[in-house]
Amino acid sequence: KMAGGSSNYWEDLRKQARQLENELDLKLVSFSKLCTSYSSSREARRGDSSDTTPLLNNSTQDRMFETMAVEIEQLLTKLTGVNDKMAEYTSTPGAASLNAALMHTLQRHRDILQDYTHEFHKTKANFLAIREREDLLGSVRKDIETYKSASGVNNRRTELFLKEHEHLRNSDRLIDDTISIAMATKENMTSQRGLLKSIQSRVNTLANRFPAINNLIQRINLRKRRDSLILGGVIGVCTILLLLYAFH
């Protein structure tokens, strides 16, 4: 009976171990798929200008990762406990005759536990590395966008300042040109005035020296004045006639 009870105890332990190993196998497959989909969604996020949906997906995946990691750690802890009980059983006096077979079975379960533990830690480390890298890249992209935005504002301000500066320079150049033209006109008029005074002085000198020429000049002036009066009268009469015709 003791041997039969010990055998049943061993089989129960093996059954528990296989059940836990099957659960771990399924969990690790799902855990690996989660990490793969997380990396893919991050890659898709890089080319997407709207980050709202990817952020929600990654937030959900982060929670799933934490939940699955806790569940797998609990299963590994349970399987470790079952293996420890199996190791204790192999050292009991009643199992001495079957010790070689039991140790072989125990070693196989230990190898499976070690493989699952190694796979879990590797997948978890890869997931955390991807998340840390993408968070860092996201932070860098955010800093770059902030810098570009600030640089764009500064560039627009600088461009406006440069345009205003160029406008002021053009205005100053135009004013300088206008002043130069005015000064040149003034000098030209001053020169012409001097020339006219010189001519008038010479004419007066000639008129004083030659009375006949003086009389001729006076007659010419009188005729010019008369012609001007006649011309003015004609223009006035024509203007009056045109006004009368227009308002008739």
Secondary structure, DSSP 4 states (H G I P E B T S, - for coil): -HHHHHHHHHHHHHHHHHHHHHHHHHHHHHHHHHHHHHHHHHHHHHT-S--HHHHHHHHHHHHHHHHHHHHHHHHHHHHHHHHHHHHHHHTSGGGSTTHHHHHHHHHHHHHHHHHHHHHHHHHHHHHHHHHHHHHHHHHHHHHHHHHHHHHHHHHHHHHHHHHHHHHHHHHHHHHHHHHHHHHHHHHHHHHHHHHHHHHHHHHHHHHHH-HHHHHHHHHHHHHHHHHHHHHHHHHHHHHHHHHHHHH-
